[in-house]
């Protein structure tokens, strides 16, 4: 089954995956709403959807009115670029209390094509890996 894409009805017209079967979330505030009382969009009742980069930049800019949004965007992009560059060199990036980004190597193997069932050689590859820090894990588990 192929992916279906739709254009969002608000924002800058970005293309995204459908968030759920229904175009609205279940919300106690209104019967047809894309968000809940706190302003968060929801994919499913009780679960928040992932935050995208532009939403992170906007949230940081809103919480720090003394900074220009273009400066916040430059800061966030620089941080992501430095993490990406370090990982591409094979380095480990550790953010104390948050977690560590590293690269794991997956060896070459013989895989299987799910459509035809025939054997396929899968090359060696490197994949990003994230291990949560103790403080983040404790916060997620309510400790």
DOTORKOL-431517 format. One record per atom (N, C-alpha, C, O): x, z, y; residue number from 0; atom name. Coordinates in steps of 0.001 Angstrom, whole numbers, always signed. Each point is the difference from the previous one (the first is absolute). Last residue first. Example, Ala and Ser with C-alpha at 12.3 -4.5 7.8 and 13.67 -1.06 7.14 Angstrom:
// residues 2
NODE        xx        zz        yy   num   atome
NODE    +12850     +7080     -2250     1       N
NODE      +820       +60     +1190     1      CA
NODE      -770      +730     +1090     1       C
NODE      +509      +169     +1108     1       O
NODE      -219      -239     -6828     0       N
NODE      -890        +0     +1190     0      CA
NODE      +900        +0     +1200     0       C
NODE     +1036      +665       -19     0       O
This chain:
// residues 143
NODE        xx        zz        yy   num   atome
NODE    +10145    +37283    +10028   142       N
NODE      +762     +1264      -134   142      CA
NODE      +591      +414     +1305   142       C
NODE      +669     +1031       +76   142       O
NODE     -3384     -5128     -1617   141       N
NODE      -648     +1123      +683   141      CA
NODE      +718     +1319      -139   141       C
NODE      -636     +1052       +54   141       O
NODE     +1799     -5726     -1538   140       N
NODE      -665      +841      -996   140      CA
NODE      -577     +1272      +613   140       C
NODE      -456      +877      -733   140       O
NODE     +2893     -4012     +3375   139       N
NODE     -1046      -790      -671   139      CA
NODE      -800      +834      -989   139       C
NODE     -1187      -245      -214   139       O
NODE     +4932     +2199     +2341   138       N
NODE     -1091      -220      +968   138      CA
NODE     -1142      -782      -622   138       C
NODE     -1169      +293      +252   138       O
NODE     +5109      +406     -2799   137       N
NODE      -729     +1256      +189   137      CA
NODE     -1175      -175      +968   137       C
NODE     -1070      +571      -211   137       O
NODE     +3949     -4246      -437   136       N
NODE      -746      +272     -1221   136      CA
NODE      -828     +1274      +121   136       C
NODE     -1153       +41      -429   136       O
NODE     +4063     -1126     +3951   135       N
NODE     -1122      -926       -47   135      CA
NODE      -862      +252     -1222   135       C
NODE     -1228        +4       +89   135       O
NODE     +5210     +2506      +301   134       N
NODE      -965      +386     +1042   134      CA
NODE     -1227      -911        +3   134       C
NODE     -1121      +484      +151   134       O
NODE     +4743     -1491     -3138   133       N
NODE      -730     +1207      -387   133      CA
NODE     -1050      +391     +1045   133       C
NODE     -1122      +359      -360   133       O
NODE     +2435     -5542       -32   132       N
NODE      +722     +1245      +209   132      CA
NODE      -884     +1185      -324   132       C
NODE     -1220      -127      -109   132       O
NODE      +862     -5006     -2089   131       N
NODE      -472      +911     +1043   131      CA
NODE      +874     +1243       +64   131       C
NODE      +549      +448     -1007   131       O
NODE      +787     -5529      -460   130       N
NODE      -217     +1310      -622   130      CA
NODE      -374      +972     +1113   130       C
NODE      +748      +159      +965   130       O
NODE      -493     -5845     -1909   129       N
NODE      -159     +1113      +940   129      CA
NODE      -267     +1268      -772   129       C
NODE      -892       +43      -848   129       O
NODE     +2999     -5496      +289   128       N
NODE      -531     +1200      -643   128      CA
NODE       -62     +1096     +1047   128       C
NODE      +916      +145      +809   128       O
NODE      -203     -6016     -1545   127       N
NODE       +48     +1220      +818   127      CA
NODE      -677     +1154      -729   127       C
NODE      -952      -194      -757   127       O
NODE     +3509     -3909     -1832   126       N
NODE     -1299      +366      +562   126      CA
NODE      +139     +1264      +847   126       C
NODE      +795      +880      -331   126       O
NODE     +2107     -5292     -2266   125       N
NODE      +103     +1285      +680   125      CA
NODE     -1338      +281      +672   125       C
NODE      -564      -875      +657   125       O
NODE     +2110     -2296     -5220   124       N
NODE      -443       +86     +1391   124      CA
NODE      +146     +1413      +519   124       C
NODE      +122      +958      -764   124       O
NODE      +890     -4936     -3587   123       N
NODE      +297     +1322      +551   123      CA
NODE      -464       +23     +1450   123       C
NODE      +136      -994      +713   123       O
NODE     -2682     -2534     -3770   122       N
NODE     +1336      +287      +507   122      CA
NODE      +137     +1449      +435   122       C
NODE      -992      +692      +227   122       O
NODE     -2120     -3014     -4100   121       N
NODE      -154      +618     +1306   121      CA
NODE     +1386      +426      +461   121       C
NODE      +689      +739      -702   121       O
NODE     -2913     -4402     -3096   120       N
NODE     +1155      +780      +431   120      CA
NODE      -263      +534     +1412   120       C
NODE      -294      -778      +908   120       O
NODE     -3504      -387     -4733   119       N
NODE      +605      -467     +1243   119      CA
NODE     +1178      +911      +315   119       C
NODE      -101     +1219      -136   119       O
NODE     -3736     -2705     -4136   118       N
NODE     +1065      +853      +516   118      CA
NODE      +647      -649     +1215   118       C
NODE      +184     -1216       +50   118       O
NODE     -5457      +357     -1481   117       N
NODE     +1366      -393      -336   117      CA
NODE     +1012      +938      +650   117       C
NODE      -281      +610     +1032   117       O
NODE     -4657      -649      -578   116       N
NODE      +556      +850     -1043   116      CA
NODE     +1437      -348      -367   116       C
NODE      +590      +648      -864   116       O
NODE     -3959     -2391     +4305   115       N
NODE      +314      -787     -1195   115      CA
NODE      +534      +840     -1144   115       C
NODE       -61      -418     -1156   115       O
NODE     -1354     +2483     +5313   114       N
NODE      -951     -1089      -262   114      CA
NODE      +255      -683     -1333   114       C
NODE      -914      -205      -799   114       O
NODE     +3789     +3751     +2495   113       N
NODE     -1307      +491      -445   113      CA
NODE     -1014     -1106      -299   113       C
NODE      -906      +198      -809   113       O
NODE     +6358       -87      +284   112       N
NODE      -958      -624      +897   112      CA
NODE     -1394      +418      -463   112       C
NODE      -382      -321     -1126   112       O
NODE     +4936     +3188      +333   111       N
NODE     -1008      -827      -645   111      CA
NODE      -931      -537     +1061   111       C
NODE      -474      +745      +858   111       O
NODE     +6019     +1118     -1185   110       N
NODE     -1385      +331      +303   110      CA
NODE      -938      -943      -733   110       C
NODE      +418      -797      -839   110       O
NODE     +4930     +2744      +642   109       N
NODE      -873     -1075      -459   109      CA
NODE     -1433      +466      +233   109       C
NODE      -442      +992      -579   109       O
NODE     +4863      +513     +3594   108       N
NODE      -758      +268     -1222   108      CA
NODE      -781     -1238      -397   108       C
NODE       -71      -983      +738   108       O
NODE     +4045     +3523     +2948   107       N
NODE      -647     -1222      -486   107      CA
NODE      -695      +325     -1322   107       C
NODE      +461      +851      -760   107       O
NODE      +157     +3255     +4102   106       N
NODE      +794      -925      -801   106      CA
NODE      -806     -1236      -380   106       C
NODE     -1231        -2       +26   106       O
NODE      +844     +3215     +4395   105       N
NODE      -708      -269     -1254   105      CA
NODE      +773     -1074      -752   105       C
NODE      +281     -1070      +539   105       O
NODE      +869     +4880     +3545   104       N
NODE      +283     -1277      -630   104      CA
NODE      -785       -97     -1299   104       C
NODE       +46      +899      -840   104       O
NODE      -818     +1864     +5757   103       N
NODE      +215       +94     -1440   103      CA
NODE      +204     -1397      -557   103       C
NODE      -605      -967      +463   103       O
NODE      +985     +3731     +4564   102       N
NODE      -195     -1262      -696   102      CA
NODE      +302      +225     -1474   102       C
NODE     +1045      +551      -347   102       O
NODE     -2943     +2899     +4539   101       N
NODE     +1167      -504      -718   101      CA
NODE      -371     -1307      -678   101       C
NODE     -1147      -444       +45   101       O
NODE      -614     +4717     +3591   100       N
NODE      -168     -1388      -394   100      CA
NODE     +1275      -428      -716   100       C
NODE     +1102      +261      +482   100       O
NODE     -3550     +4792      +497    99       N
NODE     +1193      -837       -60    99      CA
NODE      -369     -1392      -497    99       C
NODE      -732      -152      -978    99       O
NODE     -1935     +4565     +3791    98       N
NODE      +314      -632     -1269    98      CA
NODE     +1239      -861      +102    98       C
NODE      +672       -37     +1030    98       O
NODE     -2773     +3767     +1908    97       N
NODE      -934     -1106      -217    97      CA
NODE      +254      -664     -1338    97       C
NODE      -903       -90      -831    97       O
NODE     +3588     +3722     +2463    96       N
NODE     -1371      +478       +56    96      CA
NODE     -1031     -1082      -259    96       C
NODE     -1151      +303      -314    96       O
NODE     +5807     -2061     +1826    95       N
NODE      -216     +1364      -491    95      CA
NODE     -1441      +442      +221    95       C
NODE      -552      -162     +1088    95       O
NODE     +2484     -4677     -1926    94       N
NODE      -613      +645     +1158    94      CA
NODE      -414     +1391      -462    94       C
NODE      -988      +156      -717    94       O
NODE     +4512     -4302     -1135    93       N
NODE      -709     +1260      -220    93      CA
NODE      -501      +546     +1326    93       C
NODE      +765      +142      +954    93       O
NODE     +1212     -4863     -3618    92       N
NODE      -411      +537     +1298    92      CA
NODE      -834     +1249      -255    92       C
NODE     -1047       -59      -645    92       O
NODE     +5029     -3193     -2032    91       N
NODE     -1169      +875      -136    91      CA
NODE      -302      +562     +1390    91       C
NODE      +917      +402      +717    91       O
NODE     +1656     -5291     -2136    90       N
NODE      +107     +1402      +400    90      CA
NODE     -1306      +738      -218    90       C
NODE     -1061      -607      -147    90       O
NODE     +2149     -4204      -446    89       N
NODE       +69      +836     -1191    89      CA
NODE      +131     +1477      +311    89       C
NODE      +180      +813      -906    89       O
NODE      -840     -4741     +3888    88       N
NODE     +1410      +222      -323    88      CA
NODE      +166      +838     -1264    88       C
NODE     +1112      +148      -507    88       O
NODE     -5408      -920     +2203    87       N
NODE      +506     -1302      -425    87      CA
NODE     +1497       +67      -307    87       C
NODE      +504      -795      -793    87       O
NODE     -2674     +4620     +2545    86       N
NODE      -397      -235     -1393    86      CA
NODE      +508     -1341      -497    86       C
NODE      +346      -125     -1175    86       O
NODE      +410     +1227     +5682    85       N
NODE      +751      +909      -859    85      CA
NODE      -339      -238     -1469    85       C
NODE      +886        -3      -855    85       O
NODE     -3319     -2423     +4089    84       N
NODE     +1391      -443       -57    84      CA
NODE      +827      +881      -928    84       C
NODE      +808      -506      -780    84       O
NODE     -5302     +1770     +1603    83       N
NODE       +69     -1236      -773    83      CA
NODE     +1439      -482      -156    83       C
NODE      +411      -383     -1095    83       O
NODE     -1214     +4076     +3881    82       N
NODE      -270      +374     -1392    82      CA
NODE      +132     -1223      -893    82       C
NODE      +610       +73     -1067    82       O
NODE      -264      -838     +5634    81       N
NODE     +1170      +737      -480    81      CA
NODE      -183      +434     -1452    81       C
NODE      +941       -68      -792    81       O
NODE     -4572     -2051     +2980    80       N
NODE     +1093      -948      -226    80      CA
NODE     +1237      +703      -544    80       C
NODE      +671      -533      -884    80       O
NODE     -4397     +3171     +2171    79       N
NODE      -289      -767     -1218    79      CA
NODE     +1121      -981      -327    79       C
NODE      +352      -174     -1167    79       O
NODE       +30     +2584     +5188    78       N
NODE       +80      +914     -1148    78      CA
NODE      -247      -759     -1300    78       C
NODE      +750      +155      -964    78       O
NODE     -1319     -2524     +4968    77       N
NODE     +1413      +296      -241    77      CA
NODE      +169      +923     -1206    77       C
NODE      +898      -203      -817    77       O
NODE     -5277      -769     +2329    76       N
NODE      +610     -1168      -634    76      CA
NODE     +1471      +236      -321    76       C
NODE      +483      -436     -1045    76       O
NODE     -2771     +3791     +3446    75       N
NODE      -520       -90     -1369    75      CA
NODE      +632     -1175      -736    75       C
NODE      +400      +138     -1157    75       O
NODE      +701      +320     +5725    74       N
NODE      +521     +1134      -778    74      CA
NODE      -440      -111     -1456    74       C
NODE      +825      +109      -907    74       O
NODE     -2582     -3221     +4001    73       N
NODE     +1423      -267      -232    73      CA
NODE      +613     +1106      -863    73       C
NODE      +805      -293      -884    73       O
NODE     -5230      +863     +2302    72       N
NODE       +74     -1094      -967    72      CA
NODE     +1454      -314      -353    72       C
NODE      +324      -236     -1164    72       O
NODE     -1123     +3347     +4544    71       N
NODE      -368      +577     -1293    71      CA
NODE      +102     -1062     -1085    71       C
NODE      +484      +268     -1099    71       O
NODE      +132     -1712     +5472    70       N
NODE     +1138      +813      -434    70      CA
NODE      -264      +637     -1352    70       C
NODE      +892       +60      -846    70       O
NODE     -4337     -2497     +2898    69       N
NODE     +1052      -932      -434    69      CA
NODE     +1245      +755      -463    69       C
NODE      +702      -450      -905    69       O
NODE     -4345     +2874     +2778    68       N
NODE      -296      -484     -1351    68      CA
NODE     +1080      -952      -498    68       C
NODE      +320        +8     -1188    68       O
NODE      +901     +3898     +4667    67       N
NODE      -689     -1278       +17    67      CA
NODE      -222      -467     -1438    67       C
NODE      +798      +290      -891    67       O
NODE      -412     +4964     +2387    66       N
NODE      +730     -1150      -528    66      CA
NODE      -850     -1261      +124    66       C
NODE     -1214       +33      -200    66       O
NODE      -375     +4334     +1404    65       N
NODE     +1157      -224      +861    65      CA
NODE      +854     -1181      -477    65       C
NODE      +925      -411      +700    65       O
NODE     -4828     +2172     -3081    64       N
NODE      -356      -853     +1132    64      CA
NODE     +1169      -274      +949    64       C
NODE       -82      -919      +814    64       O
NODE      -738     +2355     -5956    63       N
NODE     +1125      +139      +932    63      CA
NODE      -235      -880     +1215    63       C
NODE      +609     -1063      +120    63       O
NODE     -3728     +1168     -3690    62       N
NODE      +426     +1402       -22    62      CA
NODE     +1151      +273      +956    62       C
NODE      +295     +1159      +292    62       O
NODE     -1979     -5598      -853    61       N
NODE     -1093      +835      +513    61      CA
NODE      +409     +1470       +83    61       C
NODE      -396      +706      +927    61       O
NODE     +3402     -3809     -2875    60       N
NODE      -120      -252     +1438    60      CA
NODE     -1093      +872      +617    60       C
NODE      +168      +507     +1110    60       O
NODE      +342      -407     -5779    59       N
NODE     +1152      +649      +636    59      CA
NODE       -74      -178     +1516    59       C
NODE      +283      +938      +746    59       O
NODE     -3553     -3162     -3265    58       N
NODE      -187     +1452      -101    58      CA
NODE     +1149      +745      +677    58       C
NODE      -235      +977      +711    58       O
NODE      +470     -5705     -1022    57       N
NODE     -1043      +416      +937    57      CA
NODE      -187     +1514        -7    57       C
NODE      -171      +614     +1052    57       O
NODE     +3141     -2505     -4192    56       N
NODE      +536      -142     +1354    56      CA
NODE     -1010      +485     +1028    56       C
NODE      +360      +712      +938    56       O
NODE     -1785      -893     -5386    55       N
NODE     +1000     +1048      +167    55      CA
NODE      +566       -28     +1417    55       C
NODE      +129     +1043      +642    55       O
NODE     -3018     -4501     -1855    54       N
NODE      -756     +1247      +169    54      CA
NODE      +945     +1189      +171    54       C
NODE      -294      +912      +773    54       O
NODE     +2159     -5127     -1720    53       N
NODE      -550        +4     +1359    53      CA
NODE      -819     +1264      +267    53       C
NODE        -7      +506     +1122    53       O
NODE     +1808     -1181     -5530    52       N
NODE     +1036      +238     +1007    52      CA
NODE      -569       +80     +1413    52       C
NODE      +377      +889      +763    52       O
NODE     -3708      +445     -4666    51       N
NODE      +907     -1126      +176    51      CA
NODE      +929      +287     +1176    51       C
NODE      -219      +939      +765    51       O
NODE     -2502     +2353     -4434    50       N
NODE      +209      -300     +1412    50      CA
NODE      +978     -1170       +87    50       C
NODE     +1026        +3      -680    50       O
NODE     -4593     +1150     -3513    49       N
NODE     +1377       +56      +514    49      CA
NODE       +57      -351     +1482    49       C
NODE      -794      -802      +493    49       O
NODE     -3731     +3003     -2268    48       N
NODE      +756     -1200      -348    48      CA
NODE     +1400      +111      +588    48       C
NODE      +231      +833      +877    48       O
NODE     -3453     +3353     -2524    47       N
NODE      +391      -789     +1168    47      CA
NODE      +810     -1205      -458    47       C
NODE      +739       +83      -980    47       O
NODE     -4681     +2937     -1608    46       N
NODE     +1375      -498       -57    46      CA
NODE      +279      -838     +1234    46       C
NODE      -758      -917      +317    46       O
NODE     -3568     +3000     -1264    45       N
NODE      +963     +1039      -303    45      CA
NODE     +1442      -471       -55    45       C
NODE      +896      +829      -162    45       O
NODE     -4575     -4483      -560    44       N
NODE      -315     +1330      +520    44      CA
NODE     +1059     +1010      -421    44       C
NODE      +335      +106     -1180    44       O
NODE     +1309     -5016     +1746    43       N
NODE      -929      +644      -915    43      CA
NODE      -310     +1379      +562    43       C
NODE      +821      +565      +723    43       O
NODE     +1557     -3387     +1984    42       N
NODE      -164      -969     -1070    42      CA
NODE     -1027      +505      -992    42       C
NODE      -829      -767      -489    42       O
NODE     +1304     +1923     +5948    41       N
NODE       +92      +468     -1380    41      CA
NODE      -204     -1138      -976    41       C
NODE      -883      -838      +180    41       O
NODE     +2465     +2240     +5309    40       N
NODE      -703      -948      -863    40      CA
NODE      +196      +469     -1430    40       C
NODE     +1030      +590      -326    40       O
NODE      -986     +2721     +4686    39       N
NODE      +781      -646     -1056    39      CA
NODE      -867      -992      -752    39       C
NODE     -1144      +301      -343    39       O
NODE      -240     +2796     +3922    38       N
NODE      +491     -1289      +438    38      CA
NODE      +826      -726     -1040    38       C
NODE      +504     -1089      +276    38       O
NODE     -3040     +5359      -546    37       N
NODE     +1316      +185      +611    37      CA
NODE      +612     -1325      +424    37       C
NODE     +1132       -15      +482    37       O
NODE     -5426      +240     -2687    36       N
NODE       -89      +725     +1259    36      CA
NODE     +1359      +151      +681    36       C
NODE       +61       +82     +1226    36       O
NODE      -329     -4205     -4478    35       N
NODE      -673     +1290       -86    35      CA
NODE       +76      +696     +1356    35       C
NODE      +420      -600      +989    35       O
NODE      -633     -4926     -2171    34       N
NODE      +873     +1164       +66    34      CA
NODE      -784     +1275      -124    34       C
NODE     -1229       -10       -67    34       O
NODE      -657     -4389      +155    33       N
NODE     +1296      -366      -567    33      CA
NODE      +923     +1215       -10    33       C
NODE     +1113       -89      -518    33       O
NODE     -6706      -107      +191    32       N
NODE     +1149      +269      +842    32      CA
NODE     +1265      -444      -702    32       C
NODE      +102       +90     -1223    32       O
NODE     -5594      +806      +740    31       N
NODE      +770     -1235       -78    31      CA
NODE     +1177      +135      +965    31       C
NODE      -130      -237     +1201    31       O
NODE     -2730     +3910     -1745    30       N
NODE      -248      -637     -1290    30      CA
NODE      +766     -1305      -150    30       C
NODE      +236      -439     -1125    30       O
NODE     +1382     +4925     +3967    29       N
NODE      -922     -1118      +115    29      CA
NODE      -151      -680     -1342    29       C
NODE      +852      +155      -874    29       O
NODE     +1316     +4088     +1178    28       N
NODE      -364      -179     +1397    28      CA
NODE      -982     -1135      +178    28       C
NODE      -985      +142      +725    28       O
NODE     +3109     +1144     -4905    27       N
NODE     -1111      +884      +345    27      CA
NODE      -479      -232     +1417    27       C
NODE     -1118      +390      +337    27       O
NODE     +3383     -4060     -3761    26       N
NODE      +328      +915     +1082    26      CA
NODE     -1226      +829      +346    26       C
NODE     -1118      -511       +50    26       O
NODE     +3529     -3633     -3296    25       N
NODE     -1030     +1029      -100    25      CA
NODE      +386     +1085      +992    25       C
NODE     +1089      +567       -90    25       O
NODE      +297     -5726      +929    24       N
NODE      +392     +1197      -739    24      CA
NODE     -1172      +962       -52    24       C
NODE      -920       -80      +815    24       O
NODE     +1184     -5609      -582    23       N
NODE      -141     +1217      +774    23      CA
NODE      +450     +1174      -854    23       C
NODE      +156      -128     -1214    23       O
NODE      -632     -4467      -331    22       N
NODE      +701      -144     +1278    22      CA
NODE       -91     +1241      +869    22       C
NODE      +347       -65     +1179    22       O
NODE      -228      -298     -6776    21       N
NODE      -924       +29     +1119    21      CA
NODE      +767      -105     +1310    21       C
NODE     +1114      +514       +96    21       O
NODE     +1302      -514     -4084    20       N
NODE     -1064      -946      -299    20      CA
NODE      -951       -98     +1179    20       C
NODE      -511     -1080      +297    20       O
NODE     +5311     +2480     +1085    19       N
NODE      -872      +458     -1077    19      CA
NODE     -1041     -1074      -250    19       C
NODE        +0     -1044      +651    19       O
NODE     +3686      +213     +2213    18       N
NODE      +247     +1415      -238    18      CA
NODE      -860      +550     -1129    18       C
NODE      +426      +910      -712    18       O
NODE     +1691     -6007     +1493    17       N
NODE     -1230      +770      +157    17      CA
NODE      +257     +1456      -356    17       C
NODE      +680      +289      -985    17       O
NODE     +3385     -3035     +2920    16       N
NODE      -760       +54     -1242    16      CA
NODE     -1298      +749      +260    16       C
NODE       -52      +842      +896    16       O
NODE     +2237     -3436     +3242    15       N
NODE      +293     +1114      -892    15      CA
NODE      -826      -121     -1270    15       C
NODE      -955      -773       -83    15       O
NODE     +2604     -1619     +5252    14       N
NODE      -554      -254     -1318    14      CA
NODE      +377     +1166      -903    14       C
NODE     +1144      +452       +21    14       O
NODE     -1906      -481     +5555    13       N
NODE      +971       -97     -1090    13      CA
NODE      -715      -212     -1321    13       C
NODE     -1167      +363      -146    13       O
NODE      -399        -3     +5036    12       N
NODE      -290     -1061      -938    12      CA
NODE     +1014      -123     -1114    12       C
NODE      +262     -1103      -480    12       O
NODE      -449     +4527     +3989    11       N
NODE      +582     -1249      +461    11      CA
NODE      -158     -1102     -1023    11       C
NODE      +762      -967       +23    11       O
NODE     -4225     +5182      +466    10       N
NODE     +1450       -70       +66    10      CA
NODE      +445     -1361      +477    10       C
NODE      -690      -647      +787    10       O
NODE     -3842     +1203     -3633     9       N
NODE      +506      +583     +1235     9      CA
NODE     +1517       -63       -18     9       C
NODE      +596      -374     -1011     9       O
NODE     -3172     -1374     -2557     8       N
NODE      -923      -246     +1094     8      CA
NODE      +466      +618     +1306     8       C
NODE      -558      -301     +1056     8       O
NODE     +3543     -1787     -5313     7       N
NODE      -627     +1223      +486     7      CA
NODE      -845      -289     +1226     7       C
NODE      +296      -900      +785     7       O
NODE      +667     -2510     -4882     6       N
NODE      +474      +305     +1338     6      CA
NODE      -728     +1241      +483     6       C
NODE     -1218      +113      -134     6       O
NODE     +2469     -1351     -5077     5       N
NODE     -1017      -141     +1023     5      CA
NODE      +614      +344     +1348     5       C
NODE      +994      +721       +83     5       O
NODE      +191     -2104     -5693     4       N
NODE      +410      +514     +1286     4      CA
NODE     -1134      -218      +988     4       C
NODE      -787      -938      -118     4       O
NODE     +1775     +1303     -5571     3       N
NODE      -839      -495     +1078     3      CA
NODE      +475      +628     +1292     3       C
NODE      +273     +1200       +46     3       O
NODE     +2109     -2409     -5109     2       N
NODE      -252      +939     +1098     2      CA
NODE      -874      -649     +1041     2       C
NODE      +132     -1188      +292     2       O
NODE      -423      -188     -5588     1       N
NODE      +833      -128     +1185     1      CA
NODE      -343     +1043     +1051     1       C
NODE     -1063      +620       -28     1       O
NODE      +743      -637     -5534     0       N
NODE      -845        +0     +1183     0      CA
NODE      +883        +0     +1236     0       C
NODE      +887      +847      +113     0       O
